[in-house]
Every structure is written in structure tokens, then in C-alpha cells.
Amino acid sequence: MMFTTRQNKITARSTLTAVLCSFTAFAASPAISETWEMATPYAATNFHTQNIVQFIDDIAQNTGGEIEINLHPGGSLIKHPEIKNAVRSGQVQIGEFALSLLSNENPIFQVDALPFLVGSYEEAAELWKASRPATEAALAEQNIKVLYAVPWPPQGLYAQEEVTDLAQMAGQKFRAYNATTTTIATLMGAVPAQIEAPDLAQAFVTGRVESMITSPTTGVTSKAWDYVGHFHHIQGWLPKNIVVMNLDVYNGLSEETQMAIMEAAEAANARGWAESEVQTNDALATLQENGVQVHQPSDELRSQVRSIGDQIVAEWRNRAGPEGEEILKKFEE
């Protein structure tokens, strides 16, 4: 009997010790972390992607390592047209894409790509402020949470000679790469020609095109100085990339973690807008260093391109309905 009682006490002590050790090990172990996948269509060297890398680091730091994100740049995981739906379905938790890519499903998504509606980074920021609530609501209906958005450098006019009046564009072969630029060419009296970015140099050299609208950074990438002599900094439009995440995933997070993510998003937004402007100024300097004359638009040219923009915006206003009207009203206030 004494042996049995003693044995029971030893067993009880052993069990208690095991429980205490287990509790100590659990208490000492780090919090369980989540690993997310993020898809972006742009190269690792692109300034948007580099901004995302810092954004990811900020999330890890803000959450104490609770959220870790694997970035897949260059469309290596999901191709650009499919990223939005991949986030929507939860195939990936977070992603980036060009907002205007969705313009066919809702005109609201096209507002930042309307030509000559804005003419500066300041105006582009005001337009985003006016359009963000409607954008967030439209994407929330698709189970998508908006985190932040950053513009590309603004679009400008490249030509063989300085353009002070759009009458000079009449009959010119004009490079078009989407429906909007085709419409612009037609309204300028130019002849649109569909040319992809990798074919620009050859198209200019062979006379297939004589002018185009694209960003100063694209001009640097394609070495525009080899085939064109003038750039007009008309800041035609500043289309944005938007970073979003799956809304169900976001809603499943603690309020503290949500705040940590949005804090990182706000920092990425500010950093990205500033870097876009730096990229623009650097590209303009590079164009000049290589012999391209950079012009601020004349008052006549500015007025004429605004008139073209008004025609395209009027058509968009009809398609966008009351919601689009409200965005333009807020923007113009």
C-alpha cells in the first residue's frame, strides 16, 4: 500500500513537471506568424516594386513578425490581367495592378487615365482624394480592400519639332497603344498607328510614326533621343497602380494588426508619390542630357489639349453616371 501511494505521488509530480515544462516552452515560443503571397506585374527594379519591398518590411516590423509576405514580381506568379481576381478569390492575399486596367468593368476605375483632366501631381492627388471613396466601395463589392495607390510619371508629347499649336499635328503618323491614345490622335487630326513599346525605335526610324504621347521614363527606357528631338511636358494624365488585399483576410485580422498594415500603407503611399516625382525629374534631365529639348507647353497648346480632354471626359461622364459626376464635382471644388 505504501509503495502504491508513493508511486502515485511520483507520477503526480512527474505529470505536474511535464505540464509546467510544456507551459514554459509555450510561453517562451514566439507568436505564430502568417505567410502571405503578393503578386505584382512589374520588374524588381521598378520603383513601384521597390516601394512594395519597403512596404512589406514595414508590415513585418509593425506587426512584430506576425505577417510575412512573399513578393512575386514581374508577373512570375500571376499575370497582370489576372491579379485582381486572384486577390478577390484569395488565391493570393495581396496584389498590385494598374487601376485603369479595370476600366471596362466600371468607368470609375478609368478616371485617372482620362487625358488632360489633371496637369500636375497636385491635381492628380486631388483627383485620387475625390475618387478614392467610390473606388474603395466598388472594389469592396468584389471582396477587395484598397491599401494605397501610386501614380506613374505623367504622359508627355514627343515630336520631331517643337509643337506650339496642334495644327502642326495634322496628318502626322501618331503612335497609339490603346483606345484613348487612338481617340487623342484622331481629335488632333493625326493618323494613329498601333505600335508597342519595344518597337518604338524602329517605327520612328522607318517613318511608321512621327510623334507619340508617353512618359519621360518610357522615353529614357527606349532611348528616345535616337529618333526624336522634342518632348513637351504636358502632363497629360498620371495613371496609378493600386495595391489591394483580400477583404475577408483583412477583416479576419485583429484591429491592432489592421492598424499596423494601414500605417505601412500610408507610408508607402507618401513614399511612392514622392518617388514618382523624382523619377519624372530624373527622366527629364536624362532626356536633356542626351539632346532632347524639353518644353513646357505653350498657353495655346495647353488650351488645345484641355479641349480634347473635355470631349473625352464628357463621354466618360455619360458612361459613369451620377457617381462619376460626383467625383468630378468633388475634384473641381
C-alpha positions as CSV (number, residue, x, y, z in Angstrom):
1,M,0.0,0.0,0.0
2,M,2.8,2.4,0.9
3,F,4.6,1.6,-2.3
4,T,1.4,2.3,-4.3
5,T,0.8,5.6,-2.6
6,R,4.4,6.7,-3.1
7,Q,4.3,5.7,-6.7
8,N,1.1,7.7,-7.2
9,K,2.9,10.8,-5.7
10,I,5.9,10.4,-8.0
11,T,3.6,10.0,-11.0
12,A,1.6,13.1,-10.0
13,R,4.8,15.1,-9.6
14,S,6.1,13.9,-13.0
15,T,2.8,14.9,-14.6
16,L,2.9,18.4,-13.0
17,T,6.5,18.9,-14.0
18,A,5.7,17.9,-17.6
19,V,2.7,20.4,-17.6
20,L,4.9,23.2,-16.2
21,C,7.6,22.5,-18.7
22,S,5.1,22.4,-21.6
23,F,3.6,25.8,-20.4
24,T,7.1,27.3,-20.1
25,A,8.0,26.2,-23.6
26,F,4.8,27.6,-25.0
27,A,5.2,30.9,-23.2
28,A,8.8,31.2,-24.4
29,S,7.9,30.4,-28.0
30,P,7.3,33.3,-30.5
31,A,3.8,34.2,-31.7
32,I,2.6,32.2,-34.7
33,S,3.1,34.2,-37.9
34,E,1.1,34.2,-41.1
35,T,2.8,34.0,-44.6
36,W,1.0,35.8,-47.4
37,E,1.7,35.8,-51.2
38,M,1.8,39.0,-53.2
39,A,1.7,39.3,-56.9
40,T,2.9,42.3,-59.0
41,P,3.3,42.6,-62.8
42,Y,6.4,44.9,-62.6
43,A,10.1,44.1,-62.5
44,A,12.0,44.0,-59.3
45,T,13.9,47.1,-60.4
46,N,10.8,49.2,-61.0
47,F,10.3,52.0,-58.5
48,H,6.7,50.7,-57.7
49,T,8.2,47.3,-56.8
50,Q,11.0,48.8,-54.7
51,N,8.4,50.7,-52.8
52,I,6.5,47.5,-52.2
53,V,9.6,45.8,-50.8
54,Q,9.8,48.6,-48.1
55,F,6.0,48.3,-47.6
56,I,6.5,44.6,-46.8
57,D,9.3,45.2,-44.5
58,D,7.2,47.9,-42.7
59,I,4.4,45.4,-42.2
60,A,6.7,42.8,-40.8
61,Q,8.1,45.4,-38.4
62,N,4.8,46.9,-37.4
63,T,3.3,43.5,-36.6
64,G,6.3,42.2,-34.8
65,G,6.8,39.5,-37.5
66,E,3.1,38.4,-37.3
67,I,2.7,38.9,-41.1
68,E,5.3,37.8,-43.5
69,I,4.8,38.4,-47.3
70,N,6.4,36.7,-50.2
71,L,6.7,39.0,-53.1
72,H,6.4,37.7,-56.7
73,P,7.5,40.5,-59.1
74,G,7.4,40.6,-62.9
75,G,4.1,38.6,-63.3
76,S,6.0,35.5,-62.2
77,L,3.1,34.1,-60.1
78,I,0.1,35.8,-61.6
79,K,-0.2,37.7,-64.9
80,H,-1.2,41.3,-64.8
81,P,-4.8,40.9,-66.1
82,E,-5.5,38.2,-63.6
83,I,-4.1,39.7,-60.4
84,K,-7.3,41.5,-59.3
85,N,-9.4,38.3,-59.5
86,A,-6.6,36.3,-57.8
87,V,-6.8,38.7,-54.8
88,R,-10.6,38.6,-54.9
89,S,-10.7,34.8,-54.7
90,G,-7.9,34.5,-52.1
91,Q,-5.5,32.8,-54.5
92,V,-3.1,35.4,-53.2
93,Q,-3.7,37.6,-50.2
94,I,-2.3,40.8,-51.7
95,G,-1.5,42.3,-55.1
96,E,-0.8,45.3,-57.3
97,F,-2.2,46.3,-60.7
98,A,-2.8,49.3,-62.9
99,L,-6.2,50.6,-61.8
100,S,-7.3,51.7,-65.3
101,L,-6.9,48.1,-66.4
102,L,-10.4,47.6,-64.9
103,S,-12.0,50.4,-66.9
104,N,-14.1,48.0,-69.0
105,E,-15.9,46.7,-65.9
106,N,-16.5,50.1,-64.3
107,P,-15.8,53.6,-65.6
108,I,-14.9,54.7,-62.1
109,F,-11.6,52.8,-62.5
110,Q,-10.7,54.8,-65.6
111,V,-10.8,58.3,-64.1
112,D,-7.1,58.6,-63.5
113,A,-6.4,57.8,-67.2
114,L,-8.7,60.4,-68.6
115,P,-6.5,62.7,-70.7
116,F,-5.8,66.3,-69.8
117,L,-8.1,66.2,-66.8
118,V,-5.2,66.8,-64.5
119,G,-1.9,68.7,-65.3
120,S,0.3,68.1,-62.2
121,Y,1.0,65.8,-59.3
122,E,-1.0,68.1,-57.0
123,E,-4.1,67.8,-59.3
124,A,-3.6,64.1,-59.5
125,A,-3.6,63.8,-55.7
126,E,-6.8,65.8,-55.6
127,L,-8.4,63.6,-58.1
128,W,-7.4,60.5,-56.1
129,K,-8.9,62.1,-53.0
130,A,-12.1,62.7,-54.8
131,S,-12.3,59.2,-56.5
132,R,-11.0,57.0,-53.7
133,P,-14.3,56.5,-51.8
134,A,-16.1,55.3,-54.9
135,T,-13.1,53.2,-55.9
136,E,-13.0,51.6,-52.5
137,A,-16.7,50.9,-52.5
138,A,-16.6,49.3,-55.9
139,L,-13.7,47.0,-55.0
140,A,-15.2,46.2,-51.6
141,E,-18.2,44.7,-53.5
142,Q,-15.6,42.3,-55.1
143,N,-14.1,41.3,-51.7
144,I,-11.1,43.6,-52.1
145,K,-9.6,46.1,-49.6
146,V,-7.7,49.2,-51.0
147,L,-4.4,49.8,-49.3
148,Y,-2.7,52.6,-51.3
149,A,-2.1,53.8,-54.8
150,V,0.9,55.5,-56.5
151,P,1.0,57.3,-59.9
152,W,3.3,56.7,-62.8
153,P,5.2,59.7,-64.2
154,P,2.9,61.9,-66.4
155,Q,2.4,61.4,-70.1
156,G,4.0,63.9,-72.5
157,L,4.2,64.7,-76.2
158,Y,7.2,63.6,-78.2
159,A,7.7,65.1,-81.7
160,Q,10.3,65.8,-84.3
161,E,9.9,69.6,-83.9
162,E,8.6,71.9,-81.1
163,V,4.8,71.9,-81.1
164,T,3.1,75.1,-80.0
165,D,-0.2,74.6,-81.9
166,L,-2.0,71.3,-82.5
167,A,-2.5,72.3,-86.1
168,Q,1.1,71.1,-86.5
169,M,0.0,67.6,-85.7
170,A,-2.4,67.4,-88.7
171,G,-1.7,64.4,-90.8
172,Q,1.2,63.2,-88.7
173,K,1.6,59.5,-88.0
174,F,1.0,59.2,-84.3
175,R,1.9,56.2,-82.1
176,A,-1.2,54.8,-80.4
177,Y,-1.2,52.0,-77.8
178,N,-4.8,51.9,-76.6
179,A,-8.3,53.2,-77.3
180,T,-7.7,56.5,-75.6
181,T,-4.5,57.4,-77.5
182,T,-6.2,56.4,-80.7
183,T,-9.0,58.9,-79.9
184,I,-6.5,61.6,-79.0
185,A,-4.7,61.1,-82.3
186,T,-8.0,61.4,-84.2
187,L,-9.1,64.5,-82.4
188,M,-5.6,66.1,-83.0
189,G,-6.0,65.4,-86.8
190,A,-3.2,62.9,-86.7
191,V,-3.1,59.4,-88.1
192,P,-3.0,56.7,-85.3
193,A,-0.7,53.8,-85.7
194,Q,-0.6,50.9,-83.2
195,I,3.0,50.4,-82.1
196,E,4.1,48.5,-79.0
197,A,6.9,50.0,-76.8
198,P,9.7,47.5,-77.8
199,D,9.1,48.6,-81.5
200,L,9.3,52.3,-81.0
201,A,12.8,53.0,-82.3
202,Q,12.3,51.0,-85.5
203,A,8.9,52.6,-86.1
204,F,10.3,56.1,-85.9
205,V,13.4,55.3,-87.9
206,T,11.3,53.7,-90.7
207,G,8.8,56.5,-90.7
208,R,5.8,54.5,-89.5
209,V,5.3,57.1,-86.7
210,E,6.5,60.7,-86.2
211,S,5.1,61.5,-82.8
212,M,3.7,59.9,-79.6
213,I,2.4,60.5,-76.1
214,T,4.1,58.6,-73.4
215,S,6.0,59.2,-70.1
216,P,9.5,60.7,-69.8
217,T,10.6,57.4,-68.2
218,T,9.5,55.4,-71.2
219,G,11.4,57.9,-73.4
220,V,14.5,57.2,-71.4
221,T,14.0,53.4,-71.5
222,S,13.5,53.4,-75.2
223,K,16.3,56.0,-75.8
224,A,14.0,58.5,-77.5
225,W,17.0,60.7,-78.3
226,D,17.9,58.3,-81.1
227,Y,14.8,59.1,-83.1
228,V,13.0,62.2,-81.8
229,G,14.2,65.7,-80.8
230,H,11.5,67.3,-78.7
231,F,9.5,66.5,-75.5
232,H,6.5,68.6,-74.3
233,H,5.8,68.2,-70.6
234,I,2.1,68.5,-70.9
235,Q,1.4,66.0,-68.0
236,G,-1.5,64.5,-70.0
237,W,-2.5,62.1,-67.3
238,L,-1.0,60.3,-64.3
239,P,-2.4,56.7,-64.2
240,K,-2.0,54.9,-60.9
241,N,-1.0,51.4,-59.7
242,I,-3.2,50.3,-56.8
243,V,-2.2,47.9,-54.0
244,V,-5.0,45.8,-52.6
245,M,-5.7,42.8,-50.4
246,N,-8.4,40.2,-49.9
247,L,-11.1,41.8,-47.8
248,D,-12.0,38.6,-45.9
249,V,-8.4,38.2,-44.9
250,Y,-8.3,41.8,-43.8
251,N,-11.5,41.5,-41.8
252,G,-10.2,38.4,-40.1
253,L,-7.2,40.3,-38.6
254,S,-7.2,41.9,-35.2
255,E,-7.8,45.7,-35.0
256,E,-4.2,46.2,-34.0
257,T,-2.9,44.3,-37.0
258,Q,-5.2,46.1,-39.3
259,M,-3.9,49.4,-38.0
260,A,-0.3,48.2,-38.5
261,I,-1.0,47.3,-42.1
262,M,-2.7,50.6,-42.8
263,E,0.1,52.5,-41.2
264,A,2.6,50.8,-43.6
265,A,0.2,51.6,-46.5
266,E,0.1,55.3,-45.6
267,A,3.9,55.4,-45.5
268,A,4.1,53.6,-48.9
269,N,1.6,55.9,-50.4
270,A,3.6,59.0,-49.4
271,R,6.9,57.5,-50.3
272,G,5.6,56.3,-53.7
273,W,4.2,59.6,-54.8
274,A,7.4,61.4,-53.9
275,E,9.5,58.8,-55.7
276,S,7.3,59.1,-58.8
277,E,8.0,62.8,-59.0
278,V,11.8,62.1,-58.5
279,Q,11.6,59.6,-61.3
280,T,10.0,62.2,-63.6
281,N,12.6,64.9,-62.9
282,D,15.4,62.4,-63.3
283,A,14.0,61.2,-66.7
284,L,13.5,64.8,-67.9
285,A,17.2,65.6,-67.0
286,T,18.3,62.4,-68.8
287,L,16.4,63.3,-71.9
288,Q,18.0,66.8,-71.9
289,E,21.5,65.4,-71.3
290,N,21.0,63.2,-74.4
291,G,19.9,66.1,-76.7
292,V,16.2,66.1,-76.4
293,Q,14.7,69.6,-76.0
294,V,12.2,69.6,-73.1
295,H,9.5,72.2,-73.4
296,Q,6.8,73.4,-71.1
297,P,3.6,73.6,-73.2
298,S,2.6,77.0,-74.6
299,D,-0.6,78.5,-73.5
300,E,-2.1,77.7,-76.9
301,L,-1.1,74.1,-76.7
302,R,-2.3,73.7,-73.1
303,S,-5.7,75.1,-74.0
304,Q,-6.0,72.9,-77.1
305,V,-5.1,69.6,-75.3
306,R,-7.5,70.6,-72.5
307,S,-10.2,71.0,-75.1
308,I,-9.5,67.5,-76.4
309,G,-9.7,66.2,-72.8
310,D,-13.0,67.9,-72.3
311,Q,-14.5,65.9,-75.1
312,I,-13.2,62.6,-73.8
313,V,-14.2,63.5,-70.2
314,A,-17.8,64.4,-71.4
315,E,-18.1,60.9,-72.9
316,W,-16.8,59.3,-69.7
317,R,-19.2,61.4,-67.6
318,N,-22.2,60.0,-69.6
319,R,-20.9,56.4,-69.0
320,A,-20.0,56.9,-65.3
321,G,-23.4,58.4,-64.4
322,P,-24.2,60.1,-61.1
323,E,-21.2,58.5,-59.4
324,G,-18.8,59.9,-62.0
325,E,-20.5,63.3,-61.8
326,E,-20.0,63.3,-58.0
327,I,-16.2,62.6,-58.4
328,L,-15.7,65.4,-60.9
329,K,-17.7,67.8,-58.7
330,K,-15.5,67.0,-55.7
331,F,-12.4,67.3,-57.8
332,E,-13.4,70.7,-59.2
333,E,-14.4,72.2,-55.8
